[in-house]
């Protein structure tokens, strides 16, 4: 049997100290299954639309986590992690009339109690893209009322879960919900309109702010924040036009979601949009969105390269001869360090948690083991990238690998595997990959060092 070497970090790294949190992350629609016992959501509708999911699959069973959660908690504990990040299914805990589905709420209460009994800190995401379909039927995130419905949902969940939760995040990656869902049409609900994408983004941020107040009221002992994804923008060449294109792309895709939170305004690229394409900002919205957060979750996977062109002054370029994951995303750990440093320099940020980082690989069991060499290299290099950012003065408090296990990868269905743990979708057997064992080894080594 091959011995897997642990991931390594310098012995004096802040990441090796006991107060730095290492974790794994999942999302409700991607793993839970048990589709019959929750409200239908926009991803159910999207999955049932021919041609939208690469392999024609859905989330009805997924990883059957609702039925196998006790086994999965044991799996999480076996890795030796400090924390587990999960999301709540809005449609599992609330009926369409807004009343509580107690069976659904009890599922999460039991799950959280089990994690807490093992001293595993729980990070809860309230919205990881699975908007109930009955709300989408009323306009979804294009309807300002959805922001208030989200605040009501946040209040009910925070009241029920309370301080069982170490940290709440309101939204996961509003860029994906707004741009991929309402502007590019790649994700549910599959709409294609710049005006709709910008409106959805604004109402998501408004919903975040309204939910923050509810979390603070109902669970004052918990941290409260938001999770944003960043794909740092690089210029294709050193010429002025390409450098400017990268700046514009950064504003449109990255700081569009961060600047309102930190500075109460949208980036300057808003002025390049037609009046009808600009977000429907009402008086007081931006001050509300600027509500202070306790932490910022940052998700990083890859960088993007741009040159001058396109309607807004930038267009993406696909580089050749660079290492890529199975998602065809460039592997660029240096951009991760530079991202963290540049954001910390540009904004007065609260403490940061890396809430997602990982890679898809076409791995499979061979002779009873799942070896994932690309993921091993990816995670090792990106752990060191975080270490270098901390050494440079960026306040990073934790790191979550995406994902705990293989799961439903949205528009890709089950074709792409991000898990540290392999899932056989037919038998639902879980199997630690080499990357899981390397992560396990790093955390064991850290515990040993801190006990001396």
N, C-alpha and C positions, 0 to 999 in steps of 0.2 A: 504493500500500500504506500502511495506517495505521501510524504510528509509535506504539509503546506506551511511555509514560513509566514509568521505573522506580519501584518503591516508594521512599518516602523516609523517612529517620530523621534527627534532628538530628545534625550532624557531630560533636558532642562526646558522642553517646550511647555508653554502654558496649557497646551492640549493634554499633557500628561498629568496635570494636576487634578485632584479629586473633584474640584468644583466645575470643571469643564464637562459638559454633558455630551455623551455619545448616544445616538439613538438610531432607530429605523423608522420608516414612514410608510403609510398606506392611505388609501381613500375608499370611502364606503362603496360607491358603485363598482369600483374595480375589483373588490374582493368579496363583498358580503353575500351575493346571491339572494335567495329567499325573496325573489321578486313578487311573489303572491301576497306577501304580508306588509306591503308598503304602497303608498300612492305612486302612480305612474309619474315618471319624470321625463324631461326633455330628451334624455339619452335613450330611454325606452322607445320613444317615438322615432328618434334618429336611427336607432338600430333596426327598426321595422320599416325603414325607408330603403328600398332597393338601391344598391350602389354606394351607400354611405360608409359602410364598414368593410374594410378590405377583405375580410374572410367571411363576411355575412353573419357574424356571430352577435351575441347580445350579453347582457349582464344578469340573466335570470338565475344562473347558478354560479358563475365566476369561480371563486375559490371556496365556495360553500362555507364562508367564514362564520355566518350566523349560527350554523349548526356545529362548527368545529372550533369555536372561539377558545375553548379551554385548552385544546391541543395547541392552538396558535399562541396562547399566552405562555405555555410551557416552552414553546419554540423561541419566543422573544426572550424569555428569561435565560434560556440556555446560551444565548449569544453573549450575555453579560453586559447588556446595554444599560444605561442609566435612565433612558426615556423612550417613550413610544408615541409617535405622532399618528393620529387617526382622524377621520372626519365623521361627522354625524350626517346621516341621511335625513334631510328635512322631511321627506315623505314617509319615513319610518316612524318618526316620533309625533307627527301631527296628521290628523285627518284633514280633508279638504275644507271643512268648516272651521279649522283652527283649534279644535279640541285635541287633547292629548291622546295619542295611541299608547296606552300604558304598557302594553306588551312590548312595543318597540322601545319605549323609554327604559323599561326594565332590562332589555338586552344591554344597553349601554351602561346602566347602573351596575349590573353584575360584572361586566367587562372591566369597568373602572375600579370597582372594589377589588377584583382579582389582581389587577396591575398594582394598585396601591399596597396590597398586602405583601407584594414582592418588592416593595420600595422602588418601583419603576414609575418615574414621573410621567404624567399624561399630558400631552399637548393635543388639544382638540381644535380641529378646523370646523367651523360652522357651515361653510359653503365651499364644497369642492365640485362645483359645476352642475350638480344634479337638481336643477330647479324643478319643483313640481309642475307637471304639465298643465294643471288647472290654472296656474299663474301665468304660464306662457300663453295660454289661450286668451288671457286678458292683456297681452302685450309683453309679458315677461319683463326683461330689464329695460325695454323701451318705455315702459309705463312707470312713472315716478312712484306710483302706489306700491310697486314691488319693493322699493327700499323700505317703506314703512311696514310691509308684511314681513320683511326680513328682520327688522328690529323686534317685532312681536315674537317671531320664532326664536331670536337670540335671547330674549327675556325669559321665555318659557324654558329653554334648554339650560341657561345659566342658573335659573332658579332650581331646576331639578338636579343638575350635576354639581353646582356650587363649587366648593373648594376641593372636591375630588380631583379637579383639574388644576394642574400646575400652571398651564398657560393656554389661553384661548386665542385663536386667530379668527378674525371675522371672515376673511376671504382667502382663498388660495388662487393666486395668479389671475387677477382680474383682466390682465392682458389676454389670456386665453379665452375667458368667457366672452369678452367684448370683441376683440379683434378676430379670433378664430371662429367664434360663434355667430357674431352679428355682422361682421365686416367682410371676412374672407370666405365664410360659409363652409369651412373645413370641419368644424365641430358643431355640435348641437347648439342652437336650433337650426343652423344651416342657412342663415340669411346673408345676403351679399349687398352691403351698402355702407359707404363711408359714414354717411350721416347716422345710420343706425348703430354702427360700431362706436362712434363718439358719444352718442346718447346713452348707449348701454354702459359704457365705461363711467360716465358721470353718475348714473344712477347706482352703479355698483359702489362707487366711492362714497356716495351719499348714504347708501345702506350701511356701509362700513362704519361711518361716523355715528349714525343713529344706533347701531348695534353696540358700539363701544360704550355708550352711556348706559345701556341696559346691562352689559356684562359687569361694569364697575358697580352698578347698584346691587345686582343680585349675587355677585361672587367677588366681593372686595379683596379677598385674600389671594386671588389669582392674578397673574399677569395677563395683559390684554394687548394684542397687536394685530398685525396683518402680514400676509406672505405675498411677496412679489417675485416674479421671475425676471431675470435679466439675461439677455444675450448681447454682450458688449459689441459695439459697432466699430469696425476697423476700416480704414480707407484702403482701397485697392492699390492706390499709388500715392506718391507724395505730392502729386500736383494739387493745386488749391481747390479745384472743382471736386475731386474725389474726397479730400479732407472735409470739405463742407458737406458733401453728401453723407459721410459717416456721422457728422454732427447732427444733421437733420434726422437721420434714421434713429439715432440715439434718443433724440427728443420725442419722436413719434412712437417708438416702441418701448422705450425704457422709462425715461423721466416723466412721460405723460402721466404715469401712475404714482410716481414718487414725489414729484414737485408739488402737487396739490396737498399732499400729506405734510410735507415739510415747510412749504412756503406759501400755501394758500393760493396758488395760481397754476395755470397750465403753461407749458413751455412756449417759447416764442413761435414755434412752427404753427401754432393755432392761427396765427395771422395769415398763413398761406391757404387756409381753408376757406371755402365759400361760406357766406353767412348761413346758408341752409345746412351746412355740414358741421357747424360748430355745436358744441354740447349745449343743451338747454339749461343754462345756469340761472337759478333764481336767486333773489337777494338773500344773503346770509349763507348760501350753500358753501362757498369756499372757506369761510371762517369756521364753519362746522366741520368740514372735511379736514381742516388743519388741527383738529383735536389731538393733543399729544398722545403718543402710543408708548407703551412700556418697552416694546422691543420691535425690531423689524426682522421678519423672516425673509431670507434670500435663497431663491432656488437658482442653481446654475448648472448648465449642461454643456454649452458650447458658445462659440462666438459667431458673429456674422460679418461678412466683408461686403462693402458697398462701393459703388462708383456713381458718378453723376449720371442722371437720367431719370426717367419715370415722371409721373404727374406731379409729385411733390419734391422732385430734385434728387432722388436717390433710387437706386435699384441694386438688388443683391447680386453678388458674383459668387459662383461656385468655384473654389480653387481646386486644381488638380494636384496629385502627388502629395496629399496630406493624409495622416491617419484618420480614420473615421470609425464610428460605432455602427452597429447594425441599423440604426435609424438614419444613417448617412450624415450624421452630425460630426463636424470636425472635432478632434480631440486636441484641446489647447489649454492645458493647466495654467500656463503663464497668464492667459487672459483672465483667469479666475482671480489671481492675486491682484492684477492691475485693476480689475473691476472693483474689488473691495476697497483698494486704496483710493481709487478715483471718486467713488461714491462718498467715502468718509471725508475726502478733501472738499467735495462740492457741497455737501449737506451736513447739517448738525444732527447726526444720526443718534438714535438711542442704541443700546446694546443690540448686537446682531446674533441671530441663530441661522446657521446654514440649514435650512429646513428640507432641502432636497439636493442631492447630487448623486449621479450614477450614470450607468451606461447600459444600453441594450446590446446583447450578444446572442448569436445563434448557437446557444449551448444545448447539450442533450446528455442524458446518462450514457456512459460507456463503461461497461464492466462494473456497474454498481456505484459509479462516482460521476459527478458533474464537475468537470474542470473548465474554468472560464478565464483563460490567461489574459485576454484583452481587458476584462473587467478588473482583474487583479492589478494590472499596470495602471489602468485609469484611476481607480480609487487610491492607490498608493501615491500617484503623482498629484492628485487633487487634495489629498490630506496634507501633503507637503506644501501645496499652494496656499491652503488656509493658514498653516503654520507660518509661512513667510509673511502673509498679510498681518498676522498678529504681531510678529516681530517688528513690523514696520509701524505698529501703533494702532491698528484697527481693533476695535473692541468686539471680538467674536466670542460668544459664550457657549456655543454648542454646535454639533455637526450631526446631521441625520442622513444616513444613506438611503437612497431611493433605489429599490424598494425592498421591504422585508421579503416579499415573495413575488414570483411571477404572477401576472394578473391581466385583467382586461385593459389593454393599452389603447383605449378610446377608438379613434378612427382606424387604427391598425388591428383592432380586435385582439386575438390571442397570438398573432404572428410574431410579436416582438416581446422579448423577455428581459425585464430589468431586475429581476429578483436576485437577492443574495441566496434565496432558497428556491430550488426548482420545484415546480408544481406539475404533476401529471394530472391533466384536467379530466381524464377518464376515471382514474382511481382516486383522485384527490390526495395522493401520497405526496408528502413534503420531503425534500432531500437537501441537506446543506451542500451548497456549491463550495468550490475552493475559496471564493471570495468571502463567504460567510465564515469559514474556518480561519481565514487570515484576519478578519475583523475580530472574531472571538479571541484570537491569539493576542492581538494588540491590547484588547481590554483586560485580558488576564495578566498580561505583562505590566500594565499600568497599575492594576490592583496590587500586584506583588510589590512593585516599587514603592507604592504609597503606604504599604504596611510595614516597611522596614524602618 
